[in-house]
């Protein structure tokens, strides 16, 4: 049996400007997460640690961080660490990947396809790395094929699998599922997409490739538990994948209904009830929504202070005042005409998107009106 730990998209030393004074503490989280992954590699006695790109930022990455990685990888020698640079950490002559001396158990993939042979494991690990931040062609178009005489074949690749639903990422190094199938790999360790996703081989119906997702959340879009993938490949070629949580903190997104709040104290009571189960070590993004008294506008700075127990807290106010819109429309004033126009736009919307835009515009109008008459 062959085993591996697969991670990607750590983004060490990424700017994360929104964290301000918490930046260095968050970077320490990222380093501790890598130490957790290292410990997992050792605990599982994995045959390989596969890292599919965007490990250390090329722009802004610090030498001290690169040296941390060097020492971390050396600490699990002789277990091979196979790294395919991505679009955020390309294989450039002045990158730490080329200017620092790395331990012998680290195997780098470059913009030319590489194949590292491990006869004692009857395995070959193939890979390709970005040479520049922007690659718009499929790297698999030039894949030379797999080597004969080995039982297992793994690949490490930072790329975009095309035709994914709801993909918000730039399709750098675009590949198709069919191209992945044609490589003949037992498994392709992918990076670039921060949301976990697996791709099944159309014939065998077992996992062929996967994105593990970022092991530590970088933005509010990367909420919840973050993991790495542990894979076991038996001699018959059957692959099992297991997601193992490794993150130091979770990002939590919470929508809280104002429930007609008329005072800060009432709103704090509502928020306390909904945030009670969230760990103080987490990063919390709260959206306030719903109707509240027209005379009351939430004081965000006060709320953030009241809930300062969290490592990080950001509050967005999307509440609206309890204004009698029908009365304003009937009175025929400027505000009433404005609301009537928006109601007409919502009623005549041609699709759900237009209807939602009109609804949000009406909500914003009510908020502005409430701010004027409170």
FISE-983525 format. One record per residue: x, y, z of N, C-alpha, C in turn; residue in one letter. Coordinates in steps of 0.02 Angstrom, whole numbers, plus 50000, padded with zeros to 5 digits. Layout:
REM FISE-983525
XYZXYZXYZA...
//
This chain:
REM FISE-983525
500424994050000500005000050000500435006350000X500205011449964500545017949960500105023249993X500405027850030500005033050063500315039950052X499895045050057500135051850048499685056850085X499975062550100499605068450125499635073650069X499055076350053499005081149998498735087750024X499115093150014498885099850031499065104649975X498785110649979498915115849928498655122549954X498865127849921498575134549932498625136850005X499215136050033499335138550101499405146250100X499745148850050499835156150041500185159350101X500735156350121501145159450174501355166550153X501315171250200501495178250190501055181850140X500445179250127499955182950087499785189450123X499635194850086499525201350118498995201550172X498385199150159497845199050208497785205750244X497745211150205497755217850234497165219050282X496605215650272496025216950314496135215050387X496675211250401496805209250470497195214450510X497495219250476497855224750509498335222150563X498205224050627498675222450681498695214950696X498205211150671498185203950684498575199950632X498885203450585499205200050529499735194950551X500185197050595500725192650615500465186750656X499935187850695499635182350732499335177250684X499035179750631498735175250582499275171550543X499825174850528500375171350494500655165850538X500665167050604500885161850649500405155850646X499755157250637499265151750628499455147550568X499625150850513499785147250451500395142750460X500895145450495501495141350507501335135450553X500915136650604500735131150649500315125950613X499915128150566499525123350526499985118850485X500515121750457501005117650421501355112850467X501495114950528501795110350576501305104750593X500665106250597500155101150609500145096050552X500205098650490500215094150432500835089850433X501405092950449502035089150456501965083450506X501655085050563501555079950615501095074350590X500615076250549500155071350521500515066650472X500955069550432501365065550386501765060350425X502065062550480502465058050521502035052850556X501475055050583501025050550619500765044950574X500575046850513500295042050466500845038050431X501475040050442502035037050407501905036950332X501685042750308501505043350237502125042550193X502015039850134502565038950087502755045450054X502265050050047502405056450014501995062050046X502295068050044501925074150059501885077949992X501285078649966501165081849902500895088949912X501235093949885501035100949894500925103949824X500295105549809500105107549741500055115149733X500595118649751500655125649732500375130749781X500585137149768500395142949809500555141649883X501165139449894501405138049962501665144449995X502135147849962502445153949989502395159449936X502095165049954501995170549906502655172849876X502665173349809503265175949775503345183349791X502795187149786502815194249804502645194949878X503125196949917503015197949988503235192250033X503395186550003503645180950043504305182650075X504395180950138504995182850175505505177150179X506135178950181506655173950185506585169750248X506395172950303506315169250366505775163950359X505255165350320504725160350309504975154650266X505375156250215505675151150173506125146550214X506505149550261506945145650303506545141250352X505965143850373505505139750414505295133550375X505115134450312504915128750270505495123850261X506085126550248506675122250239506775117750300X506745120650359506855116850420506275111950433X505675114150416505085109850426505145103550383X505315104450319505375098750274505955094150294X506505097150317507075093150338506905088850399X506425091250439506265087650501505895081050489X505645079950427505315073450413505705069350362X506325071350347506735067350302506795060250330X506795055150288506845055350215506185055350177X505615056550211504975056650176504995061950121X504855060050058504885064950004504325070250008X504525076549998504045082049992504065084349920X503525083349884503495084749812503075091049801X503385096249772503055102849768503015105249696X502415107049675502305109949608502125117349618X502575122049602502425129149611501795131249573X501435136149601500825138549571500895145649544X500335148849530500365155649501500565160849552X500485159449617500705164249668501425163049691X501705157349674502395155849694502765152549636X502795155849578503095152849519503845151249528X504075146649487504775144549487505185149749450X505385155049486505755160549457506475160449481X506955162849441507665162649461507805166149527X507415171349544507545174949606507085172849663X506705167449654506265165149708506675161249759X506415160749819506755156949872506815149649853X506375147449809506395140449787507055138849751X507345144049719507975143049683508575146149717X508475150949760509045154349791509225151649860X508795147349888508935144349953509125137049943X509565134449985509755127449980509245123250020X508925118549986508395114550016508645107550032X508335104350082508555097550100508425092650043X508775087050045508755082249991508095078649982X507645079050031506995075750025506465080249993X506665086249970506205090849937506305090249861X505765088849826505785087949753505355093449721X505685097549680505355103149648505165101449577X504565103449557504355102949487504415109849455X504655110049395504795116249359504325116849299X504395122249259503965122949199504085117649146X504575113249156504655107449113504435101349153X504035097049122503775091249157504335087149190X504215085349252504705081349288504405074749311X504825069849321504605063349346505135060749395X504945060149458505405057649509505225050349523X505735046049516505625038849523505825036449592X505385032449622505505029449688505425021949681X505945018549657505895011349644505705007249705X505945009249764505795005449825505055005649842X504695010649814503975011149824503595009149761X503965007349709503675005849643503195011549622X503455017649628503035023549615503425028849579X503085032549535503355038549503502895044349521X503195050049540502805056149552502975061049497X502475063049459502555067549404502305074549425X502555079649390502315086249407502555091549359X502215097249364502375103149322502235109249365X502665114349358502575120349398502545126649355X502205131649381502175138149347502865141249343X503025144149285503645147949279503525155349282X502875157249278502665164149281501965164349309X501725170149331501065170349364500475168849318X500555169549253499985168749207500135163349156X499755158049158499805152649109499095151149085X498985151949021498305151248995498205144948954X498735140948945498675134748906498705128748954X498445123248931498445117148971499155114248974X499435113449034500095110249039500075102849019X499485099849022499425092749004499515091448930X499455096748890499555096048817500255093648801X500735095248847501435093248835501665087748881X501195084648917501385079148963501665073348921X502285071148936502605066148893502355059048904X501945057848955501695051148967502025048049028X501725042749053501985039649113502515034449096X502935032949145503485028249137503255021049147X503565016549112503405009449119503775006449179X503515000849203503874997049254503714998849325X503215003249336503035005249404502295003749417X502145001949479501455000249497501035006449507X501315011549539500925017549559501175023749521X500685028049505500845034249468500445039949498X500795044849528500485050749558500695057049521X500285062149522500455068549490500285074249536X500705079449535500585085549574500525091349524X499975095049528499835100049476499405105649503X499625111849492499235117749509498865119849445X498215119049443497845120049381497105120949394X496755123349342496025124249346495685118749305X495265114849337494865109949300494275113649270X494215113549204493695117349170493005114349181X492505118649167491795116749171491575115149242X491895118349291491665117649360491105122549372X490585120449407490005124849420490205130249469X490025136549453490125142049499490855143749511X491295142449464492005143849473492135151349469X492415154149523492565161249525493305162649512X493705157449504494425158249496494605159249422X495155162949412495425163749345495665156849321X495455154849260495635148149237496365147649214X496835148549261497535147749245497695140349236X498145138749189498335131849175497705127449169X497255129049123496615125449119496705118349094X496385113649127496395106649106495685103949107X495565098549072494905095349073494955088749109X494375086249130494355079749163494605074349115X494445074949051494665069949003495425069848997X495735075848999496465076148998496765072649059X496455073649117496695070349177496635062749171X496085060449142495985053249132496535050449087X496685054149033497165051748983497885051349009X498035054649065498715054049092498845047049119X498315043349137498395036649165498625036649237X498545042249271498755042749341498285038949387X498555036649443498135033949496497815039649535X498175045249539497905051049575498275057249553X497885062749545498175069249529498025073949588X498555076249621498495080849678498465087949650X497885091049654497775097549624497825103249675X497985109149649497955115249688497685120849645X497505126449676497275132649644496575134449669X496115129649674495445130949698495435129849774X495195134949810495225134649883494655130749915X494175128749875493605124849899493735117449885X493665113149935493785105949924493315103149869X493605098949827493205095949774493575089749748X493195084549733493485078449706493195076949637X493605073849595493405072049528493465064449520X492925061449497492885054149493493055051849422X493435046449418493605043449353492955040849322X492825042649259492185040649228492095033149219X492645029349217492575022149209492605018449277X493115019749316493195016049379492745018649434X492505024949427492075028149477492415029049544X493075029149545493435030649607493785037349598X494005040449653494315047049648494925046849601X494945051749556495505052349510495935058449528X495605063849548495965070049563495565073849616X495895078449650495535082249702495895088749719X495495093549740495745099549773495615098549848X496125099149890496005098449962495705104849992X495765110449955495565116849982496135119750024X496095126150039496605129350080496565126450151X497145124750181497135121650248496985126550304X497025132950289496855138250337496495143650298X495895145650320495495150450282495845157050274X495815159750213496125166250199495625172050199X495025170850175494515176150171493855173450198X493355177950202492705176050228492365170750185X492595169850123492305164750080492535157650100X493065157250140493355150750158493175148950230X492515149050242492265147850310492245140350326X492225139050391492145132150414492805128550422X492755122050433493335117850445493755117250382X494415117550390494875116950333495305110750343X495445107350288495755100650294496305099450244X496655093950253497095091050202496795084350184X497055081350130496825074750109497345069450125X497115064050155497545058250166497305052750119X497775050350077497595045350028497965038750039X497615033250026497915026650028497755023149962X498285020649930498225017349865498475010249873X498025005349863498234998449872498554995649809X498804989549814499174986649758498734985349697X498084985049707497614984049651497414990649619X497674996249645497525002749617496905006049646X496625003249699496035006249731496255011849778X495935017649770496135023649808495585025649856X495775027149918495315030049966495595036749988X495155041649996495355048350017494975050150081X495325053250127495025055450190495225062650204X494735067050216494875073950235495015074250310X495585077150329495775077650399495855085050417X495465087550465495505094650485496195096350514X496445102250495497105104350520497125111650541X496595115450529496635122750539496685124650612X497005130350625497065132950693496445136650715X496135140150668495525143950682495035143050624X494395143450638493905143350586493645150250572X493475151550509493125157550490492385156050493X492015160250528491285159250537490905165050505X490415163350464489965168350435489275167450466X489025172850497488385172350533487935178150512X487315176450493486815181550478486345181950538X486265187950566485865188950626485295193750611X484685191550624484095195650613484005200450671X483895206750656483845211950708483235211150752X482735207550727482135205950767481795212150797X481765217550758481425223550780481775227350835X482425226550841482805229650896482715237250897X482645239950958482555247150967483145250351005X483575246151035484145248651073484745244151061X485325246851077485935242851072485895236651117X485615237451176485575231951223485145226251196X484585228051163484155222951134484525219151078X484885222851038485255219650983485815215251010X486155217651061486695213651092486415207051119X485825207351148485505201251175485385196151119X485135198651062485005194351004485665191350979X486185195550974486825193250949487135188250997X487085189451062487365184851111487085177751103X486435177451090486105170951084486365167051023X486515170650968486715167350907487465166150901X487855169850942488585169050939488855164950997X488415162651041488625159251102489035152951089X488885149251036489215142851023489865143550983X490035149650962490635150650921491245151650966X491785148250951492395148650991492695155650987X492955157951043493255164651045493885165151002X494165159450984494775159350943494625160350868X493985160250849493805160550778493795167650751X493785167950684493695174250648492955174550627X492595179650650491875179850642491675185750597X491265184150546490995189150501490235189150510X489975194550539489265195050554488925199750506X488355197650479487925202050439487285203050477X487135209350495486505211050527485995212350473X485415209250480484895210150430484225210750465X483705211850425483025212250453482825219250474X482225219650499481925226150516482105228050587X482255234450597482375237150665482025243950668X481965246550729481615252950738481935258450698X481525262750668481775268150626482225272950665X482095273750730482485278450770483155275550793X483275269050778483875265750803484315263450745X484935265750745485435263550696485995260150735X486135253750720486655250150757487335253750755X487635254450812488305257450817488815251750811X489105251050752489545245350739490145245150786X490445250950799491045251150842490875248750913X490275250450936490065248151003489965240651003X489635238050952489515230850947490165226950943X490645229450904491285226050898491645225950965X491575231251005491885231451071491535226551118X490875226151114490495221551157490685214251143X490885212751081491055205951063491795205251046X492195208851083492925208751072493245202351095X492845197751123493125191351145493375187151087X493125188551027493335184650969494015187050943X494395182350915495045184050885494965189650835X494445189250794494315194450745493555194650733X493285200750728492565201650717492445207350669X492065206050617491865211250569491105211050562X490795216850568490065217250566489845221550507X489385218950468489095222750412488355223850427X488145230150424487445231850440487025232250376X486575227450369486105227450312485385227650337X485285230550397484605231150424484245236850390X483585237050399483195242550373482675244750425X482465250950424482005253550475481275251350463X480895251050517480195248950513479755254850492X479845257050431479465262750404478835260150370X478295263950377477665262250343477725264650271X477985260350229478105262250159477455264050123X476925260250137476285261550103476025268550120X476125270550183475905277150203476295282650167X476955281550161477365286450125477165286950052X477015281350021476805281349951476145285049943X475675283749990475015286949987475065294549996X475545296750037475635303950049475905307549987X476235303749943476445306649879477045311249882X477415311349936478015315449939478585312549899X479175315749906479765313549869479945306349888X479935304949954480095298149976479595293049951X478955294949953478435290449930478495288849856X478655293949816478745292849744479345288349730X479865289249770480465285049763480295277749777X479935276549832479745269649850479265266649798X478815270749772478335268249722478705266149659X479205270049639479595268349580479965261749589X480235260749648480605254549661480125248549664X479535249549692479045244249695478825242249625X478755247249582478585245949512479135242049477X479755243849491480315240249460480335232949483X480185231749547480175224849572479615220849540X479035224049532478455220549505478545218949431X478915223049395479005222149323479655218549305X480005216149355480645212649343480545206749297X481015205849251480955200449201481225193749226X481635193949278481915187749305482095188749379X482315183449410482465183649482483035188449498X483525188949453484085193449466483855200649468X483445202749419483185209549418482745210849479X482355205849498481905206549556482315207449620X482855203849627483275204449686483625211149689X483845213649631484155220249629483665225649651X483035225149626482525230049644482365229649719X482345223549745482195222649816482735225749860X483375224549841483925227349879483945234949874X483755237549816483735244849807483195247849852X482625244449858482085246849902482305246449975X482655241149992482915240550061483395246250077X483835247850029484305253350039483935260050045X483405260950005483015267150008482695267950076X482415262450103482105262650169482615264450222X483225261750216483745263350264483935270750262X483975273550202484145280650196483585285150222X482965283050206482395286950231482375286750307X482495280750334482505279950407483025284250440X483595284950408484135289050434483965296450433X483485298350391483295305450386482745307350434X482315302450454481725304350494481755301850565X482285298350584482295295450651482295300750706X
//
